[in-house]
Amino acid sequence: NSKVIQTPRYLVKGQGQKAKMRCIPEKGHPVVFWYQQNKNNEFKFLINFQNQEVLQQIDMTEKRFSAECPSNSPCSLEIQSSEAGDSALYLCASSQGAGNTLYFGEGSRLIVV
Amino acid sequence: GQQVQQSPASLVLQEGENAELQCNFSSTATRLQWFYQHPGGRLVSLFYNPSGTKHTGRLTSTTVTNERRSSLHISSSQTTDSGTYFCAIAPGANTGKLTFGHGTILRVHP
């Protein structure tokens, strides 16, 4: 069973508000991923880290999304100014290496009203 | 880009029946995982199976790499198997960036 912990489980934000989600990866897993799953079951890869360094990320041209994985602190994903289209389930996953099995947390469901 | 097609989109079974879920992908998949998503959202990894056949309990995954397809067989289905099943691939061994299919929604009635 996965031991990836995501908080909060749910968050409701007004348009323009900040939304911040946190993820504690499974112990011993240096690689962390963030995915967005929309209501149509479409998964969008957002970013992944190895330890504190970004490995890959989408072109966040709007710059509203930011993420970090500081040492000795939970990883986080933050949306600076939420929009209705950001409503989705945000899933964090960790793995022992970039090519290993991914283990997911329960997700943080964001609703932007 | 890579595409992952899952079929059927949805499936309704009576408890005890078997299910066969299909996954076809458009490019080489060095990594392939099957996931089960609980209705509450948690994704559980069922199989990491880029090639060959693997079994766990009532589940069997078979991937034929050169034909770019994988299947998930559920035998003697139970109501607790209800949920959404996803197939996801990555082209390289060293990339974690998975491409997911749209899933198969399974409902098992008592």
Interface residues (C-beta under 8 A of the other chain):
Chain A: N1 S2 V31 F33 Y35 N40 N41 E42 F43 F45 N48 L55 Q56 L89 L91 A93 S95 G97 A98 G99 N100 T101 L102 Y103 F104 G105 E106 G107 R109
Chain B: T30 R31 Q33 F35 G40 G41 R42 L43 V44 S45 Y48 T84 F86 A88 A90 G92 A93 N94 T95 G96 K97 L98 T99 F100 H102 G103
